[in-house]
């Protein structure tokens, strides 16, 4: 298959054989999905902020330590998968593309995974840094995996 599109865009659901499977996931619907993902993360962050505004909550130091380890593993996994989908195109990324789900949606979901982990950490520890970093990466995936129209 030859295309004038960059390698990362020529494998979207519209150009794959499985594209018919998710025909409802049009570019307009993808925009709605992206807005819902962002809305969920922002609403949950606001909820955590309101919860912590009531005063000091009991802190689970042991849980927070374990969550930091899980957080590092989560970030490494998601960043590797995002880089693979965007630049390397390994066999795992090829299989993921064959599922028929647009690559942009998959990229956004990896970004949301980091924001949701950060949110969990924020709820448990009252430390918003992981949440803010995850939210920033979620927004970055919106730029790195734009909605492709007219394919």
The 8 nearest C-alpha neighbors of each residue, nearest first, counted from 0:
[[1, 2, 9, 14, 10, 3, 15, 6],
 [2, 0, 3, 4, 9, 6, 5, 10],
 [1, 3, 4, 0, 9, 5, 6, 8],
 [2, 4, 5, 1, 9, 6, 8, 0],
 [3, 5, 2, 9, 8, 6, 7, 1],
 [4, 6, 7, 8, 3, 9, 2, 10],
 [7, 5, 8, 9, 4, 10, 86, 2],
 [6, 8, 5, 85, 9, 10, 86, 84],
 [9, 7, 10, 6, 5, 11, 4, 147],
 [8, 10, 6, 11, 7, 4, 5, 14],
 [11, 9, 8, 14, 15, 96, 12, 7],
 [12, 10, 101, 13, 102, 14, 9, 8],
 [11, 13, 18, 101, 99, 15, 14, 100],
 [12, 14, 18, 11, 15, 150, 101, 19],
 [15, 13, 12, 11, 10, 9, 18, 16],
 [16, 14, 12, 17, 18, 13, 10, 11],
 [15, 17, 18, 14, 19, 97, 99, 12],
 [16, 18, 99, 15, 19, 20, 97, 98],
 [19, 17, 12, 99, 13, 20, 15, 16],
 [20, 18, 22, 17, 21, 16, 99, 13],
 [19, 21, 18, 17, 22, 99, 23, 100],
 [22, 20, 23, 19, 24, 18, 99, 100],
 [21, 23, 19, 24, 20, 18, 25, 13],
 [22, 24, 21, 25, 28, 20, 19, 26],
 [25, 23, 22, 28, 21, 29, 26, 27],
 [24, 26, 28, 27, 23, 29, 22, 148],
 [27, 25, 29, 28, 148, 146, 30, 147],
 [28, 26, 30, 29, 25, 31, 24, 146],
 [27, 29, 31, 25, 30, 26, 24, 32],
 [30, 28, 26, 32, 31, 27, 24, 33],
 [31, 29, 33, 27, 28, 32, 34, 26],
 [30, 32, 28, 34, 29, 33, 35, 27],
 [33, 31, 29, 35, 34, 30, 28, 36],
 [32, 34, 30, 36, 31, 35, 29, 37],
 [35, 33, 31, 37, 32, 36, 38, 30],
 [34, 36, 38, 32, 37, 33, 39, 31],
 [37, 35, 33, 39, 34, 38, 32, 40],
 [36, 38, 34, 40, 35, 39, 41, 33],
 [39, 37, 35, 41, 36, 40, 42, 34],
 [40, 38, 42, 36, 37, 41, 43, 35],
 [39, 41, 43, 37, 38, 42, 44, 36],
 [40, 42, 44, 38, 43, 39, 37, 45],
 [43, 41, 45, 39, 44, 40, 38, 46],
 [42, 44, 46, 40, 45, 41, 39, 47],
 [45, 43, 41, 47, 46, 42, 40, 48],
 [44, 46, 48, 42, 43, 47, 41, 49],
 [45, 47, 43, 49, 44, 48, 50, 42],
 [48, 46, 50, 44, 45, 49, 122, 51],
 [47, 49, 45, 51, 50, 46, 52, 44],
 [48, 50, 52, 46, 47, 51, 45, 53],
 [51, 49, 47, 48, 52, 53, 46, 54],
 [50, 52, 48, 53, 49, 54, 47, 55],
 [51, 53, 49, 54, 50, 48, 55, 47],
 [54, 52, 51, 50, 49, 55, 56, 48],
 [55, 53, 52, 51, 56, 50, 49, 57],
 [54, 56, 57, 51, 53, 52, 58, 125],
 [55, 57, 58, 54, 51, 53, 125, 50],
 [56, 58, 55, 59, 123, 124, 60, 54],
 [59, 57, 60, 56, 124, 123, 63, 55],
 [58, 60, 62, 61, 63, 57, 123, 124],
 [61, 59, 63, 62, 58, 64, 124, 65],
 [60, 62, 64, 63, 59, 65, 66, 58],
 [61, 63, 65, 59, 60, 64, 66, 123],
 [64, 62, 66, 60, 61, 65, 59, 67],
 [65, 63, 61, 67, 66, 62, 60, 68],
 [66, 64, 62, 68, 67, 63, 69, 61],
 [65, 67, 69, 63, 68, 64, 70, 62],
 [66, 68, 70, 64, 65, 69, 71, 63],
 [69, 67, 65, 71, 70, 66, 72, 64],
 [68, 70, 66, 72, 67, 71, 73, 65],
 [71, 69, 67, 73, 68, 72, 66, 74],
 [70, 72, 74, 68, 73, 69, 75, 67],
 [71, 73, 69, 75, 70, 74, 76, 68],
 [74, 72, 70, 76, 71, 75, 69, 77],
 [73, 75, 71, 77, 76, 72, 78, 70],
 [76, 74, 72, 78, 73, 77, 79, 71],
 [75, 77, 73, 79, 74, 78, 72, 80],
 [78, 76, 80, 74, 79, 75, 109, 81],
 [77, 79, 81, 75, 80, 76, 74, 82],
 [80, 78, 82, 76, 77, 81, 83, 75],
 [79, 81, 83, 77, 78, 82, 84, 76],
 [80, 82, 78, 84, 83, 79, 77, 85],
 [83, 81, 85, 79, 80, 84, 86, 78],
 [84, 82, 87, 80, 88, 81, 86, 85],
 [85, 83, 81, 82, 88, 92, 86, 80],
 [84, 86, 82, 83, 7, 81, 87, 88],
 [85, 87, 83, 82, 84, 88, 7, 6],
 [86, 88, 83, 89, 84, 85, 82, 92],
 [89, 87, 83, 92, 84, 86, 93, 90],
 [90, 88, 92, 91, 87, 93, 83, 84],
 [89, 91, 93, 92, 94, 88, 95, 87],
 [92, 90, 94, 89, 93, 95, 88, 83],
 [91, 93, 95, 89, 90, 94, 88, 84],
 [94, 92, 90, 96, 95, 91, 89, 97],
 [95, 93, 97, 91, 96, 92, 90, 98],
 [94, 96, 92, 93, 97, 98, 91, 99],
 [97, 95, 93, 98, 94, 99, 92, 10],
 [96, 98, 94, 99, 95, 17, 93, 15],
 [99, 97, 96, 95, 100, 17, 94, 12],
 [100, 98, 17, 12, 18, 97, 96, 101],
 [99, 101, 12, 98, 102, 21, 96, 104],
 [102, 100, 12, 11, 103, 104, 99, 105],
 [101, 103, 105, 104, 11, 106, 100, 96],
 [102, 104, 144, 106, 101, 105, 145, 107],
 [103, 105, 107, 106, 102, 101, 108, 100],
 [106, 104, 102, 108, 107, 103, 109, 101],
 [107, 105, 103, 109, 104, 108, 81, 140],
 [106, 108, 110, 104, 105, 109, 140, 111],
 [107, 109, 111, 105, 110, 106, 112, 104],
 [110, 108, 112, 106, 111, 107, 77, 105],
 [111, 109, 137, 107, 108, 112, 113, 136],
 [110, 112, 108, 114, 113, 109, 137, 115],
 [111, 113, 109, 115, 110, 114, 108, 116],
 [114, 112, 133, 116, 111, 110, 115, 117],
 [113, 115, 133, 111, 134, 117, 116, 112],
 [116, 114, 118, 112, 117, 113, 111, 119],
 [115, 117, 119, 113, 118, 114, 112, 120],
 [130, 118, 116, 129, 114, 120, 115, 119],
 [117, 119, 115, 121, 130, 116, 120, 114],
 [120, 118, 116, 122, 121, 117, 115, 123],
 [119, 121, 117, 123, 118, 122, 124, 116],
 [122, 120, 125, 118, 127, 126, 124, 119],
 [121, 123, 119, 120, 47, 125, 124, 118],
 [124, 122, 120, 121, 125, 119, 58, 63],
 [123, 125, 126, 121, 122, 120, 58, 63],
 [124, 126, 121, 122, 123, 127, 51, 120],
 [127, 125, 121, 124, 128, 120, 129, 122],
 [126, 128, 121, 130, 129, 131, 125, 117],
 [127, 129, 131, 130, 126, 132, 117, 121],
 [130, 128, 117, 132, 131, 127, 133, 120],
 [117, 129, 131, 118, 133, 127, 128, 132],
 [130, 132, 134, 128, 133, 129, 135, 127],
 [133, 131, 135, 129, 134, 130, 128, 136],
 [134, 132, 114, 113, 130, 136, 135, 131],
 [133, 135, 114, 137, 131, 136, 132, 130],
 [136, 134, 132, 138, 133, 137, 131, 139],
 [135, 137, 139, 133, 138, 134, 110, 140],
 [138, 136, 110, 134, 140, 139, 135, 111],
 [137, 139, 141, 135, 136, 140, 134, 142],
 [138, 140, 136, 142, 141, 137, 143, 135],
 [141, 139, 143, 137, 142, 138, 107, 144],
 [140, 142, 138, 139, 144, 143, 145, 107],
 [141, 143, 139, 140, 144, 145, 138, 137],
 [142, 144, 140, 141, 145, 139, 85, 106],
 [145, 143, 103, 141, 142, 140, 106, 146],
 [146, 144, 142, 141, 143, 147, 103, 140],
 [145, 147, 26, 148, 103, 144, 29, 30],
 [148, 146, 145, 26, 149, 150, 8, 11],
 [149, 147, 150, 26, 146, 25, 27, 145],
 [148, 150, 147, 26, 13, 25, 146, 14],
 [149, 148, 13, 147, 14, 11, 9, 12]]
